[in-house]
Amino acid sequence: MTPPESLRSTAPVQVTASTAAPAATASARSLLGICFALFAAATSMSCVFAILPSVGRDLGLSEPQIGWVVAPAALVFVLFGPVWGRLGQRWPARSIFTAALLLVAVFTLLFGFALAWRLEARISVLLCWALLVSSRMLLSPFSAAMLPTAQAYIAHTTDSSSRPRALASMGASFALGMVASPGLAAIATGLGLLTPFYVVAALLVAAALCTWLWLPGKHPAAQALPQSGYRPGTAKTAWSLIRHPLAILALLYTVYGILMQVTGFRMRDQFHLDAAHATAHAGMALMAIAATLVATQMGLAKIQLPSLSAQRRVVLSAGSFGLLGLLCLTADIPFEAQLLSAALFGLSLGAFMPFTLSLLTQRAQQAGDQTRIGGLSGAAQGLGMVVGPLLGASSYRVHPHAPYWMATACMLLVLGLYARSASASRAAA
């Protein structure tokens, strides 16, 4: 049989080592720059959680006032996520990352200066609170640019085989910055209250330089997406594809927002510590989450799970350990037991994040709108950071254990939603 003319006339593309190696190096360098940017941006968002709850009372702020320092900024983060998803279609990722990181550095320093000025009695409680709220709200629109821009860039520059690993690296970098920063900030306060903010600002400036040097100045050519039966015009169908992964992300960050908000309060009240020691203890608890999160994601990166069923079993098993840790925190347990409980939650967070982001990206491909859905992914995580601190601060005033019962309920919802989503994906496969 004679093959069609189109097949006979098309020669295979020759990819030589001399052309492939520089392209691979540039791609790896771009991914490294993006991961560094996400880590630095996440540290700026979460470094206050170990410091503010512990020193807030010394500033003259109540628990609800402390919660409202964070919540409006997180709401701005939610609202601007989809906006950056659309702007990412017009502006190069390099320009977005570089400008956003530098502006975040400025407002991070402003937050630190406001804390120091109040502790030195140079400004009033009201002015301090206004500066804290405004600096976080000005920081948030630019922090919101990171996740949708990164997710859109990865979606357009990777194929289906390499995309999950790139997304896992992206998610791990952001999550590591979110969970490690409070612990590192608590440790750095031993050198002075402003030290953590100087360190974070330096990280942001370094990340801005890396993204400017390592990312291309123009939009990369998009990878061809696999064909699917989905028609992008039906928005209702698109929402049905992504609602469960987005809800999982929002609930996970709600739980984490609760823990970040109330850990400092609990250290002061349960163990009768002063602000400095409460900050250090809260930092250790939050570092326990970070350590197990990183260890879990590193372990999962080395394991090739054979099927969707295996992924489902691993994630749900890890989630059960996280649920156990949260249940333990509902009682007045010793500090060492609290560290172990926090570590169990970090284990579950480290298992859920990469697989949930991979599931969301797969469904974004089916919906034919990776950039917009990347913005919604960042908005879902930001929404958790709106609800979590508010729930934590308000319920803590009712009873110190109430935030942990709320976190436990959220974790139960996460387990149910993931089991349902994973089952649907397995049936579709």
N, C-alpha and C positions, 0 to 999 in steps of 0.2 A: 504494500500500500504506500502511495506517495504522500508524504506529510504535507500539511498546508504550507502555502508559501510563506506565511508569517513566521512559522516555526523554522523553515529551512533557511530563511534569510537572517535570522537573529543569532548572532554569535554570543557565547557566554562572556559575561563581563569578567575581565581578569583583574584580580585584586592582588597586588604584589606587596611584599613585606615593606618596601620602601614607602608605599602610600598608606598602607593600613596602620603601621606603627605610629606615625605622627597623629593620625586621626584618633587612634585609641588613647594616646597620651593626652591629647587635648580634651577628649570626652571625660577621661578619668579626672583630669584637673578641674574641669568645669563642675563635675559632681562633687569633688572635694570642696570647692569654693562655696557651692550651694549648701552643703552640709555644715560648713563652718559658719555661714551666715545664719542658718536656722538655729544652730546652737547658741550663737551670740545673741540673737533676737530673743530666744526663749529665756536666756539668763536675765535679760533686762526686764522681762515680764514677771518673773517669779522670784527674783532675789528679795523682794520686799516682804515675802510671806514669812520668812523666819525672823525678820527684824521688827516689822511694824506691830504684829500682835504682842510681842514681848515688851517693846518700849512705848507702845501707844498709850498705856495708862500713865506713864511718866510724862508724856506730852500733854496730858489732860484730856485725852479722848476717851469716849466710852466705846464699848464693844460694837454697838450699831454704827457709830461714826467711823470706826476702823473698817467695818464691812463696806460702808459706802465710799471709802477711798478707792476701793478696788472695783466695785460693781459697775459704776458708770463707765469706767474705762473699758471693762470687758464688754459692755453693751456696744460701745463705739467699735470695738474690735469685730463684733458680730456683724454690725451694719456695713462696715467697710470691706469685709471679706469678699462678697459678691461683686462689689465695685472694682476691686483690684482684679478679680477674675475677668471682667470685661476689658479693663485697661491693659491687661497682659496680652490681649490680642493685637494691640496697637503699638505698645512701647517695648523695646528690647529688655530682656530680663536684667542685663548688666546695669542699665540706667536705673531701673526700679530698685534693685538691691542696693546699689551704692548710695543713692540719695536717701532711701529709707533708713539704712543703717546709721548714717551720719546724723540724721535728725533724731533718731531714737537715742543716740549717745548724748545729745544735748539735753533732752528732757529727762534722761536718767540722772544726770548730774544735778539738774534742778531739784528733783525729788530728794536727793541726798542732802543738798544744801538746806532745804526747808526743814528737814529733821534736825540738822545740826543747829540751825538758827533758833529753833524753838527750845531745844535742850539748853542752849546758852541764854535763854530768856531775852533774845533780841527781837522776837516777834510774838504776837498774841496767839492764843490757841485757835481763834477763828481764822486768822490770817494763815497760820500754819496749815490748818485743815483745807483751806481754799487752795493753797499752793500745792498741797499733796494731790488733791483731786484734779486740779487743772493740769498738773504735769503728767499725771497718768492718762488723762483724757487726750492730751496733745500727743503723747507717745503712741497711743493705741492705733490710730489710723495707719501709721507707718509700719507698726508691727504686724498689722493685718495683711500687709502686702506680701509677707514672706511665704506663707504656705501655698496660697493659690498660684503665685508666680513660680515657685519651685515645682509644684505638681504639674502645672501646664508645661513648663520647660522639659521636665522628664518625659511627660506624655508625648511630646513632639520630637524628642531626640532619641528615643529608645524603641526597640522592637518588643514584641510580646514576650520573648524569652528572657530578655534582660531587664524588663521594666519592673517586675516584682522585687528583684534585688535592689534596684535603684530606689524604689519607693520605700523599701524597708530601711535603707540607709538614711533616707530623708526623714522618715518617721522616727527612727532611733535618735537622730541628731537633735530634732526638736524636743522629743520627749526627754532625752538626757539633759538638755539645757533646762527644761522645766523642773525636773525633779532634783537635779544635782545643785542647781543654783542656790536654793534656800540653805542647804547644808554648808556649801562653800562660803556663802555670805555670812552665816552665823559664825563660822570659824574666823573669817577675816575681820569681823568686828572686834576681835581681840587686839587688833592693831589700830583701832580707831573706827568710829562710826562711819566716816566717809570712805574708808578703805574699800569696802565692797563695791561702792558706786564708781570709784576710780578704776578698779579692776574691770568691771563690766564695760565701762566706757572705752577703755583701752581695747578690750576684745571686739567691741563693735567697730571701732576705727580700723583695726587690723582686718576684720572680716570685709569691711567696705573696700579696702585696698585689694584684697584677694579677689573679690568678685569683679572689680574693675579690670584687673589684669588677666583673669583666667576665663571669664565668660565672653562669648562673641558679642560684637557690637551690634549685630543685626539679628533679626528673627531667624532661627534655624529652620531648615526645611523639615516639614512634618513627615513622620513615618507613616506609611500607608496602614490604615486600620483594617483588621479583618472584617469580611462581610458578615452581616448578621441580618436577622429578619426584622429588626427593629426599624421603625420609620421615625426620624427625628422630629417630625412635625407634631407628634402626639405627646404634648407635655404631660398629660395625666399619666401616660404609661411610663415616662421618664421618672416621675416622682415615685411611682410604685416600685421602680427598680432600686432607688437610692435611699428611700426613707429609713429602712431598718439600719443600714450601716451608719447613716448620719445620726440616728438616735443613739446607737451604741457609743459613738465618739462623744456625743454631748453628755451622756450619762457617766461615762468614764471620767471625763474632766469635771463633772459635777462632784463626783466622789473625791477626786483629788483636790478640787477647790475647797471642799469642806475640811479635809484633813490639813491642808496648808493654813487655813484660817484659824482653826481651833487648837492646833497643837501647841502653839506658844501660850495660849490662855491656860490650857490644861497643865502645862509644866509649872506655871506660876502657882496655880491654885491647888493642884493635887500634892505637889512636893514642896510648896511654900518657898519658892526660889525668887531671888531678885531678878531684875531684867536681864542682866548679863548672863547669869547662869541659865535662866529659862531660854534665852536665845541659843545658847550652846546646846542644851538638851533637845530643843526643837530641831536644831540643825542636824543633830545625830539621827533623830527619828526620820527626818525627811531624806537624809543621806542613805538610810537603810533601804528606802524605797528605790532610790537611784541605783544602788549597788545591785540589787536583785533584778531590776529592770534591764540594766546593761548586761548582766550575766545571762539572763534569759534570752535576750535578743542575739547575743553572740553565740549561744548554744544553738538556737534555732537556725541561725545563718549557716551553721556547719552540718545541719541535718537535712537530708533530702526526704521530706515526707512523701510517701508513695501515692497517696490519694487524698481526695477531699474528705473522706471519712476519717483518715488518720489525722488530718489537720483539725477537724472538728473535735476529735477525742482529746487531742493535746490541749487545745484552747479551753475547752470546757473543764478539763481536769485542773488546769492552772487557775481558771476562774473560781473553781470550788475552793482552792486554797486561799484565794483572795477573800472570798466570802467568809471563810473561817477566821481569817485575821481580823476582819471588820467586826465580826461577832465578839471576838475576844476584847476588842477595844471598848465595847459597851459596858465593861466592868472596870472597877478600880484595880488594875493589875500593876505589878511592879514595873519599873522603867525598862528593865531587861526584856520583860515579856512584851512591852509595847514596841520595842525595837524589832522583835521577832514578828509581831503582828504586822507592823509596817512593811517588813521585808516580804511577807506573804502577799500583801497587796501589790507590791512592786513586781513580784513574780507574775501575777495575773495581768497587770498592765503591760508588761513586756511581751506577754503572749498575745494579748488581744490586738495591740496596735498594728503590727505589720500585716497580720492577716485581714484585719478590718479595712485598712487602707488599700490592700491589694484587691479585696472584694469590691470596694467602692470604685477603684479605677477600672476594674473589669466591667462593671455595670455602666460606668461613664462612657466606655468605648461603645457599648451597646446603645447608649442614648445619643452617641454622636456629638457630645458637647463636653469634652474633658476640661476645658478652661473654666467654664462657668461652674461645673461641679467641683473643680478644685477650690474655687472660692467658697462654695457651700461647705466643703469639708473644713476649711479654716473657721468659717462662721459657726459650725456645730461645736467645734472645740472651744471657741470663744464663748458660746452660749453657756457651756458648762462652767466656765470661769466667771460668768455673771451670776448664775444661780447658786453655785457652790458656796462662795464666800458669804452671800447674803443668808442662805440657809444656815450655814455654820454659825455666823455671828448672832443671828436672831434666836436660833434654837438653843444656843449655849446659855443664853440668859434665862431660859425656861428651866433647863436642867443640863448639867455638864455632859450627860450621856446621850442626850437627844440627838446631837449631830451624827453620832456614830450609828444610831438606829436608822436615821435617814440614809446614811451612806450604805448601810446594809440593804435597805430596800431598793436603792438604785442598782446595787450590784446584782440583786436577784433579777431585776428587769433586764440587765445586760445579758445575763446567762440565758434567759428565755428568748430574747431577740436574736442572739447569735445562733442558738440552736435552730431557730426557725429559718433564719437567713441561710445558714449552711445547708440545711436540709433542702431548701428550695434550689440552691446552686447545684447540689448533687443531683437532684431530679432533672434539672435543665441539662446537665452534662450527659 
